[in-house]
Amino acid sequence: IDATTLPPRTPRPGGMRRAIRRGGVGALLVGATLLTSACVDPEPESPAAATTSAPPPATAATAATQTLGATGSASGPAPASPAATAATAVPTATLALTADSPITLAFGGDVHFEGVVARLLTGGVGLGALRTVLGPADVAVVNLETAITDRGTEQPKIYHFRTSPAALTTLQQAGVDAVSMANNHAVDYGADGLADTLAAQAASPIPVVGIGRDAAQAFAPAVFTVRGTTVAVLASTQVDDFTVHAFPATDSRPGIAGNLDDTRLLSAVRSAREAYDVVVVFLHWGSDYVGCPDGPQVATATALSRAGADVVVGGHSHRVQGAGWLGRTYIGYGLGNFVWLNSRGPADAVSGVLTVAVDPVAARAGRGQDAVQRAAGPSVVTSGTWTPLVIGADGVPVAPGSAAAAAQNDAWSQARTCARLASHP
């Protein structure tokens, strides 16, 4: 990702998410009941203004950097002119935040803009309703599972997703601060589609990680400075499919970051560990329609923890999987779908946002430590919270009623058992 100064953003308060309020409660209650057995899927598988406090490492010279104000976060309301932004009053709540205030990281699952979901990009519909669930976080990240192109040839796959560059602006306006494109749909339209996607990445209002003109760019982190604490976000895919074999980013070819072999990803994490205070890895991994992590997920999560990752989250299974601590590292194995055309039934509609709180004092105390030193220390993650949502017929996640939300939270907690994660660091 080219190092760049992104457009100015109006500061917003940090904090935990608030549930979004929309209609469709009846459908949501149906979806919520599917979480009562979190580790077993009843459906058969279908084919269907501060400065960065640490310099970037030489191996991450292409990292995108985003400096956040002392009282704000990466994305704010819809982009405004610099003059309008400067004139915007800072809410009183933000003034209480200091360098020692907890940092909040929000994560949503798979996003595409197929079928009826495409209407969100036109006519002013957008995803503004999601700002109440993503916007309060200091940094919010989702997986954009689509090519960004109107050209190219469908690759030899069953499903093909494409969208326009407007998707990146729409996500920014929803409160998203960065997207991962390390997934099995980023190159659905071949080399021409990849070229267009990389052009959209270069012009994006928010960092796009996990894809690039070469491996150095694809594995480079997006770096945010939150009230003096640096947060690096990397991405990769472990899904063994056509895309990772046909379009892997190499030293001389564009493509996606892939970790069928973890070697390069682990090296990137170790480099980030030595340069930044908090290291986050967003992965595309796991088995479709399965509620528990598979063997490769567990093995990679363990290796990433040893390499010094503070937070490891991901998706692909279309199911919400367990979350908790693996040693000092907070793991969220599966985030489910997020903004998604639901074509399989209620189980695919179960969604939510994972919010992780980080202690910036502890994070900065480990600044400059290598992976071995950091792995021997305490976790910098103080909590993980799940905000239950259910995807409506329009493809947008909405808040269920209180009873359904409680049931989903119970199921999310129970899923920790088969994920073999701890409820406390």
C-alpha positions as CSV (number, residue, x, y, z in Angstrom):
1,I,0.0,0.0,0.0
2,D,1.5,3.3,-0.9
3,A,2.3,5.5,2.1
4,T,-0.2,8.4,1.9
5,T,-1.8,11.1,3.9
6,L,-5.5,10.2,3.9
7,P,-8.3,12.9,3.8
8,P,-8.9,14.7,7.2
9,R,-11.6,13.1,9.3
10,T,-13.8,14.6,12.0
11,P,-12.8,13.1,15.4
12,R,-15.3,10.8,17.0
13,P,-15.4,9.4,20.5
14,G,-13.9,6.0,21.2
15,G,-15.8,3.4,23.2
16,M,-17.8,0.2,22.9
17,R,-20.4,-0.4,20.2
18,R,-24.1,0.5,20.6
19,A,-26.7,-1.8,19.0
20,I,-28.1,-0.4,15.8
21,R,-31.9,0.0,15.7
22,R,-33.8,-1.1,12.7
23,G,-36.9,-3.2,11.9
24,G,-37.4,-6.8,10.9
25,V,-37.5,-8.2,14.4
26,G,-39.5,-11.3,13.5
27,A,-36.8,-12.5,11.0
28,L,-34.1,-11.8,13.5
29,L,-35.6,-14.0,16.2
30,V,-35.7,-16.9,13.8
31,G,-32.0,-16.3,13.0
32,A,-31.1,-16.1,16.6
33,T,-32.4,-19.5,17.5
34,L,-29.8,-21.1,15.2
35,L,-27.1,-20.2,17.6
36,T,-28.2,-22.4,20.4
37,S,-25.8,-25.1,19.2
38,A,-22.8,-23.0,18.2
39,C,-20.3,-25.7,17.5
40,V,-22.6,-27.8,15.3
41,D,-24.0,-26.7,11.9
42,P,-27.3,-28.3,11.1
43,E,-27.1,-27.4,7.4
44,P,-25.3,-29.7,4.9
45,E,-22.4,-28.2,3.0
46,S,-23.5,-26.6,-0.3
47,P,-21.4,-25.8,-3.4
48,A,-23.3,-22.8,-3.5
49,A,-3.0,15.0,15.2
50,A,-0.1,12.9,16.5
51,T,2.8,11.3,14.6
52,T,3.6,7.7,14.3
53,S,5.6,6.9,17.4
54,A,7.8,4.1,15.9
55,P,9.3,4.1,12.4
56,P,8.1,1.4,10.0
57,P,10.5,-1.5,9.5
58,A,12.3,-1.8,6.2
59,T,10.3,-4.8,5.2
60,A,7.1,-2.8,5.7
61,A,8.1,0.3,3.7
62,T,4.9,0.2,1.7
63,A,2.6,0.2,4.8
64,A,-0.2,2.7,4.7
65,T,-0.2,5.0,7.7
66,Q,-3.1,6.8,9.2
67,T,-2.5,9.3,12.1
68,L,-5.4,9.7,14.4
69,G,-6.0,12.7,16.5
70,A,-5.6,12.7,20.2
71,T,-9.3,12.5,20.7
72,G,-10.5,10.7,17.5
73,S,-10.4,7.6,15.4
74,A,-9.6,6.7,11.8
75,S,-13.0,7.2,10.1
76,G,-15.5,9.8,10.8
77,P,-18.7,11.1,9.2
78,A,-18.9,11.3,5.4
79,P,-15.8,13.1,4.1
80,A,-16.1,16.8,4.2
81,S,-13.9,19.7,2.9
82,P,-10.9,20.6,5.1
83,A,-12.6,23.9,6.1
84,A,-15.8,22.2,7.1
85,T,-13.9,19.6,9.0
86,A,-11.9,22.2,10.9
87,A,-15.1,24.0,11.8
88,T,-16.8,20.9,13.2
89,A,-17.2,21.1,17.0
90,V,-15.6,18.2,18.9
91,P,-18.1,16.4,21.1
92,T,-17.5,16.9,24.8
93,A,-17.2,13.2,25.4
94,T,-14.1,13.0,23.2
95,L,-12.2,15.6,25.2
96,A,-12.0,13.1,28.1
97,L,-9.9,10.6,26.1
98,T,-6.2,10.6,26.9
99,A,-3.2,8.6,25.8
100,D,-4.0,6.1,28.5
101,S,-7.7,5.6,27.5
102,P,-8.5,2.1,26.2
103,I,-8.2,1.6,22.5
104,T,-11.2,-0.2,20.9
105,L,-10.9,-2.3,17.7
106,A,-14.1,-3.4,16.0
107,F,-14.3,-6.3,13.5
108,G,-17.0,-7.3,11.1
109,G,-17.1,-10.3,8.8
110,D,-17.6,-10.8,5.0
111,V,-19.0,-8.0,2.9
112,H,-20.0,-8.0,-0.8
113,F,-22.4,-5.9,-2.9
114,E,-24.1,-8.6,-5.0
115,G,-27.7,-8.7,-6.1
116,V,-30.0,-6.5,-4.0
117,V,-27.0,-5.4,-1.9
118,A,-25.7,-3.4,-4.9
119,R,-28.4,-0.8,-4.3
120,L,-26.5,0.3,-1.2
121,L,-23.9,1.9,-3.6
122,T,-26.4,4.2,-5.4
123,G,-29.3,6.5,-4.6
124,G,-28.0,7.6,-1.3
125,V,-29.0,4.4,0.5
126,G,-25.6,3.5,1.8
127,L,-24.6,1.8,5.1
128,G,-24.9,4.8,7.3
129,A,-27.0,2.9,9.8
130,L,-23.9,0.8,10.7
131,R,-22.1,3.9,12.0
132,T,-23.7,3.3,15.4
133,V,-22.1,-0.2,15.6
134,L,-18.8,0.5,13.9
135,G,-18.3,4.2,14.3
136,P,-17.5,4.4,18.0
137,A,-14.4,2.2,17.6
138,D,-10.9,3.7,17.2
139,V,-10.2,1.3,14.4
140,A,-12.9,-0.8,12.5
141,V,-12.0,-3.5,9.9
142,V,-14.1,-5.8,7.7
143,N,-13.4,-8.3,4.9
144,L,-14.3,-7.0,1.4
145,E,-14.9,-10.2,-0.4
146,T,-15.2,-9.1,-4.1
147,A,-13.2,-7.9,-7.0
148,I,-13.5,-4.2,-7.7
149,T,-13.9,-4.1,-11.5
150,D,-16.3,-3.9,-14.4
151,R,-13.8,-5.8,-16.7
152,G,-12.2,-9.1,-16.9
153,T,-13.2,-12.7,-17.4
154,E,-14.9,-15.0,-14.9
155,Q,-12.4,-17.4,-13.4
156,P,-13.1,-21.1,-13.2
157,K,-15.0,-20.9,-10.0
158,I,-18.6,-21.5,-8.9
159,Y,-19.4,-18.0,-7.6
160,H,-18.1,-14.6,-8.9
161,F,-18.4,-11.3,-7.0
162,R,-17.7,-7.9,-8.3
163,T,-18.4,-4.3,-7.3
164,S,-17.3,-0.7,-8.1
165,P,-14.8,1.6,-6.2
166,A,-17.9,3.2,-4.6
167,A,-17.9,0.2,-2.2
168,L,-14.8,1.6,-0.5
169,T,-16.4,5.0,0.1
170,T,-19.6,3.4,1.2
171,L,-17.8,1.4,3.8
172,Q,-15.8,4.4,5.0
173,Q,-19.1,6.3,5.5
174,A,-20.3,3.3,7.6
175,G,-17.4,3.8,10.0
176,V,-15.0,1.2,8.5
177,D,-11.4,2.3,8.7
178,A,-9.7,-0.5,6.7
179,V,-10.7,-3.5,4.7
180,S,-9.0,-6.8,4.0
181,M,-9.0,-8.2,0.5
182,A,-7.0,-11.3,1.2
183,N,-9.7,-13.7,0.3
184,N,-11.0,-16.1,-2.4
185,H,-13.1,-13.6,-4.3
186,A,-10.7,-10.7,-4.7
187,V,-9.6,-11.9,-8.2
188,D,-12.8,-13.4,-9.5
189,Y,-12.3,-11.6,-12.8
190,G,-8.7,-12.5,-13.6
191,A,-5.7,-10.3,-14.4
192,D,-7.8,-7.3,-15.8
193,G,-10.0,-7.4,-12.8
194,L,-7.0,-7.5,-10.5
195,A,-5.5,-4.5,-12.3
196,D,-8.7,-2.5,-11.7
197,T,-8.8,-3.6,-8.1
198,L,-5.3,-2.4,-7.5
199,A,-6.2,0.9,-9.0
200,A,-9.1,1.2,-6.7
201,Q,-6.8,0.3,-3.8
202,A,-4.5,3.1,-4.7
203,A,-7.3,5.6,-4.8
204,S,-9.2,4.3,-1.8
205,P,-10.2,6.6,1.0
206,I,-9.3,3.9,3.5
207,P,-6.4,1.4,3.6
208,V,-6.9,-1.9,1.7
209,V,-4.7,-4.7,3.0
210,G,-3.9,-8.2,1.9
211,I,-3.6,-7.5,-1.8
212,G,-0.9,-5.7,-3.7
213,R,1.3,-5.2,-6.8
214,D,3.8,-7.6,-5.1
215,A,4.2,-9.6,-1.9
216,A,5.8,-6.7,-0.1
217,Q,2.7,-4.6,-0.5
218,A,0.2,-7.4,0.0
219,F,1.8,-8.4,3.3
220,A,2.4,-4.8,4.5
221,P,0.2,-3.5,7.4
222,A,-2.0,-0.5,7.5
223,V,-0.8,1.4,10.5
224,F,-2.9,3.7,12.7
225,T,-1.8,5.9,15.5
226,V,-4.4,6.1,18.2
227,R,-3.7,8.8,20.8
228,G,0.0,8.0,20.6
229,T,-0.3,4.2,20.3
230,T,0.5,2.5,17.0
231,V,-1.8,-0.2,15.7
232,A,-0.7,-2.4,12.7
233,V,-3.3,-4.4,10.7
234,L,-2.1,-7.2,8.4
235,A,-4.2,-9.6,6.3
236,S,-3.8,-13.0,4.6
237,T,-5.9,-15.9,3.3
238,Q,-5.5,-19.5,4.2
239,V,-8.4,-20.8,2.0
240,D,-6.9,-23.5,-0.3
241,D,-8.8,-22.6,-3.5
242,F,-8.2,-21.4,-7.0
243,T,-7.4,-17.8,-6.2
244,V,-4.6,-18.4,-3.8
245,H,-2.9,-20.7,-6.3
246,A,-3.5,-18.7,-9.4
247,F,-3.0,-15.2,-8.1
248,P,-0.6,-15.3,-5.1
249,A,1.3,-12.1,-4.6
250,T,5.0,-12.8,-5.2
251,D,8.2,-10.7,-5.3
252,S,7.5,-10.0,-9.0
253,R,3.7,-10.5,-9.5
254,P,0.5,-8.9,-8.1
255,G,-2.0,-10.8,-6.2
256,I,-3.3,-11.6,-2.7
257,A,-1.4,-12.4,0.5
258,G,-1.7,-16.1,1.2
259,N,-0.5,-18.4,3.9
260,L,-1.0,-22.0,2.9
261,D,2.5,-21.9,4.2
262,D,2.7,-19.5,7.1
263,T,6.4,-18.5,6.6
264,R,5.9,-15.1,4.9
265,L,3.0,-14.1,7.1
266,L,4.9,-15.0,10.3
267,S,7.9,-12.9,9.1
268,A,5.6,-9.9,8.4
269,V,4.1,-10.3,11.9
270,R,7.5,-10.4,13.5
271,S,8.6,-7.3,11.6
272,A,5.4,-5.5,12.7
273,R,5.9,-6.7,16.3
274,E,9.3,-4.9,16.5
275,A,8.0,-1.6,15.0
276,Y,4.5,-1.1,16.4
277,D,2.7,-1.3,19.7
278,V,-0.4,-3.4,18.7
279,V,-0.3,-6.1,16.0
280,V,-3.6,-7.3,14.5
281,V,-3.9,-10.1,11.9
282,F,-7.1,-10.4,9.9
283,L,-7.4,-13.9,8.2
284,H,-9.6,-15.6,5.7
285,W,-9.6,-19.2,6.9
286,G,-11.6,-22.1,8.1
287,S,-14.1,-24.6,6.6
288,D,-17.4,-23.5,5.1
289,Y,-20.5,-23.8,7.2
290,V,-18.7,-25.2,10.3
291,G,-19.1,-23.6,13.7
292,C,-15.8,-24.7,15.2
293,P,-12.3,-23.9,14.0
294,D,-10.5,-26.5,11.9
295,G,-6.9,-27.8,12.4
296,P,-5.2,-25.3,10.1
297,Q,-6.9,-22.4,11.9
298,V,-5.7,-23.6,15.3
299,A,-2.2,-24.3,14.1
300,T,-1.9,-20.9,12.5
301,A,-3.4,-19.1,15.5
302,T,-0.8,-20.7,17.7
303,A,2.0,-19.8,15.4
304,L,0.8,-16.2,15.1
305,S,0.6,-16.0,18.9
306,R,4.2,-17.1,19.2
307,A,5.2,-14.6,16.5
308,G,3.8,-11.8,18.7
309,A,0.3,-11.1,17.3
310,D,-1.9,-9.4,19.9
311,V,-5.2,-9.9,18.1
312,V,-6.1,-12.5,15.4
313,V,-9.5,-12.5,13.8
314,G,-11.1,-13.7,10.6
315,G,-13.8,-15.4,8.7
316,H,-14.9,-17.4,5.6
317,S,-16.9,-20.1,7.2
318,H,-20.1,-18.0,7.1
319,R,-20.6,-19.0,10.7
320,V,-19.8,-17.2,14.0
321,Q,-17.1,-19.2,15.7
322,G,-15.6,-19.0,19.1
323,A,-13.5,-16.1,20.5
324,G,-11.2,-15.8,23.5
325,W,-7.6,-15.9,24.6
326,L,-4.9,-18.3,23.4
327,G,-2.1,-17.5,25.8
328,R,-1.6,-13.7,25.6
329,T,-3.3,-13.4,22.1
330,Y,-7.0,-12.7,21.6
331,I,-8.4,-14.9,18.9
332,G,-11.7,-14.5,17.1
333,Y,-12.0,-17.5,14.8
334,G,-15.1,-16.6,12.8
335,L,-17.0,-13.4,12.4
336,G,-19.7,-14.7,10.1
337,N,-21.3,-12.8,7.3
338,F,-21.7,-9.0,7.7
339,V,-23.1,-7.2,4.6
340,W,-24.2,-10.1,2.5
341,L,-26.8,-11.5,0.1
342,N,-28.4,-14.3,2.1
343,S,-29.1,-17.2,-0.3
344,R,-28.9,-20.2,2.1
345,G,-31.3,-19.5,4.9
346,P,-31.4,-18.2,8.5
347,A,-28.0,-19.7,9.6
348,D,-26.2,-17.4,7.1
349,A,-28.0,-14.4,8.5
350,V,-26.4,-14.7,12.0
351,S,-24.0,-11.8,12.3
352,G,-22.4,-9.4,14.7
353,V,-19.4,-7.2,15.5
354,L,-16.5,-8.2,17.7
355,T,-15.1,-5.4,19.8
356,V,-11.7,-5.8,21.4
357,A,-10.4,-3.4,24.0
358,V,-6.6,-2.9,24.3
359,D,-4.6,-1.4,27.2
360,P,-2.4,1.2,25.5
361,V,-0.1,1.6,28.5
362,A,0.7,-2.1,28.4
363,A,1.0,-2.0,24.6
364,R,3.5,0.9,24.6
365,A,5.5,-0.7,27.4
366,G,6.4,-3.5,25.0
367,R,7.4,-1.1,22.2
368,G,10.5,-2.4,20.4
369,Q,10.4,-5.9,21.9
370,D,10.8,-8.8,19.6
371,A,8.3,-11.7,19.3
372,V,10.0,-13.8,22.0
373,Q,10.0,-10.9,24.5
374,R,6.4,-9.9,23.8
375,A,5.1,-13.5,23.9
376,A,6.5,-13.8,27.4
377,G,4.6,-10.8,28.6
378,P,1.0,-10.3,29.6
379,S,-1.9,-9.8,27.1
380,V,-2.6,-6.2,26.1
381,V,-6.2,-7.1,25.3
382,T,-8.5,-6.5,28.3
383,S,-11.8,-7.6,26.9
384,G,-13.7,-9.0,23.9
385,T,-17.4,-8.2,23.4
386,W,-19.8,-9.5,20.8
387,T,-22.6,-7.3,19.5
388,P,-25.3,-9.6,18.0
389,L,-26.8,-8.7,14.7
390,V,-28.9,-10.5,12.0
391,I,-28.7,-9.8,8.3
392,G,-32.0,-8.6,6.8
393,A,-33.5,-9.3,3.4
394,D,-31.7,-6.2,2.1
395,G,-28.3,-7.7,3.1
396,V,-27.7,-5.2,6.0
397,P,-27.2,-6.5,9.6
398,V,-29.6,-5.1,12.1
399,A,-30.1,-5.5,15.9
400,P,-32.4,-8.3,17.1
401,G,-34.7,-8.0,20.1
402,S,-33.3,-8.3,23.6
403,A,-34.2,-12.0,24.0
404,A,-32.7,-13.0,20.7
405,A,-29.6,-10.9,21.4
406,A,-29.1,-12.7,24.7
407,A,-29.5,-16.1,23.0
408,Q,-26.9,-15.1,20.5
409,N,-24.5,-13.9,23.1
410,D,-24.9,-17.2,25.0
411,A,-24.1,-19.1,21.9
412,W,-21.1,-17.0,21.2
413,S,-19.8,-17.7,24.7
414,Q,-20.5,-21.4,24.4
415,A,-18.6,-21.5,21.0
416,R,-15.4,-20.7,23.0
417,T,-15.5,-24.4,24.3
418,C,-14.9,-26.1,20.9
419,A,-12.5,-23.3,20.0
420,R,-10.5,-24.2,23.1
421,L,-10.0,-20.6,24.1
422,A,-10.0,-19.0,27.5
423,S,-12.5,-16.5,28.8
424,H,-9.7,-14.4,30.4
425,P,-6.1,-13.7,29.6
